Amino acid sequence: MIESKDSQRQKLLSATDTTRVKVRFNDTDSMGVVHFKNYMVYFDDGFVSFAKFGDYIIVKTRIKNIGNKSIKFIHELYKESDNTLLAKIEAVRFVLNLKTNELMDIMDFLEYYLQ
């Protein structure tokens, strides 16, 4: 038996969905608080989860090289459902000391970060 559009509408109006989103570094301002402009991105995450057309991506990261002022990562993106490799990049990162506006020594940063 086919449901009527009114019945389908009522079912949808009573449905809820919850999705878990990890706050990313680039979502925050210099004080470590989520910037309000990112709320729309989170709302989009919820929409995708509710509409069931989203896919999960697995991000694998490893360190390739540690320099004095930089660190090179290898990032790989995989489609979770079938483990297909979607992208692989090398990214060089720097850490800026916000008080001095100078690049930090990577090992000093890692020592502080890993404590």
C-alpha positions in Angstrom: 0.0 0.0 0.0 1.3 3.4 -1.0 1.4 6.0 1.7 -0.4 9.3 1.0 1.7 12.4 0.7 0.1 13.8 3.9 1.1 10.6 5.7 4.7 10.8 4.4 4.8 14.5 5.3 3.7 13.7 8.9 6.3 11.0 9.1 9.0 13.4 7.9 7.9 16.1 10.3 8.3 13.8 13.3 11.7 12.4 12.2 15.0 13.5 13.8 18.6 12.7 13.1 21.8 13.4 15.1 25.2 13.7 13.6 28.5 14.0 15.4 30.9 16.7 14.1 34.4 17.2 15.4 35.4 20.8 15.7 38.3 21.4 13.5 41.2 23.8 14.1 40.2 25.9 11.1 36.7 26.3 12.6 38.0 28.3 15.5 39.2 31.9 16.0 42.5 32.9 17.6 41.0 32.2 21.1 40.1 28.6 20.2 36.3 29.3 20.1 34.2 28.2 17.1 33.6 31.2 14.9 29.9 31.8 14.2 30.5 31.7 10.4 31.1 28.0 10.7 27.6 27.3 12.1 26.2 27.1 8.6 28.8 24.4 7.8 27.7 22.4 10.8 24.0 22.9 9.7 25.0 21.5 6.3 26.6 18.5 8.0 23.3 17.9 9.7 21.3 18.3 6.4 23.6 15.8 4.7 23.2 13.3 7.5 19.4 13.7 7.6 19.1 13.4 3.8 21.2 10.2 3.8 23.3 11.0 0.7 26.5 11.8 2.5 29.5 9.5 2.5 32.2 9.2 5.2 35.8 9.9 4.4 38.7 8.5 6.3 41.7 10.8 6.5 45.0 9.1 7.2 47.9 11.3 8.1 51.6 10.6 8.8 54.7 12.8 9.2 57.1 12.6 6.3 59.7 15.1 7.5 60.4 17.4 10.4 62.4 20.5 9.7 63.5 23.3 12.0 60.5 25.6 11.2 58.3 23.3 9.1 56.8 19.8 9.2 55.7 17.8 6.1 52.7 15.6 6.3 51.3 13.0 3.9 47.5 13.0 3.9 45.4 10.4 2.2 41.6 10.5 1.8 39.7 7.2 1.5 36.0 6.5 0.9 35.0 4.6 4.0 32.5 2.3 2.4 34.9 0.6 0.0 38.4 2.0 1.1 38.9 3.7 -2.3 41.8 6.1 -2.3 40.4 9.5 -3.4 43.4 11.8 -2.9 46.9 11.8 -1.6 48.9 15.0 -0.9 51.9 16.3 0.8 51.4 19.4 2.9 54.0 21.5 4.5 52.8 23.2 7.7 54.3 26.0 9.8 53.4 27.1 13.3 53.2 30.8 14.0 53.7 32.2 17.5 50.7 34.6 17.7 52.5 36.7 20.4 55.7 37.3 18.4 54.4 36.7 14.8 57.4 34.5 14.2 57.6 30.9 13.1 58.1 28.5 15.9 60.8 25.8 16.1 58.8 22.7 15.3 60.4 20.5 18.0 59.6 23.2 20.6 56.0 23.3 19.4 55.7 19.5 19.4 57.2 19.2 22.8 54.6 21.7 24.2 51.8 20.1 22.2 52.5 16.5 23.1 52.9 17.1 26.9 
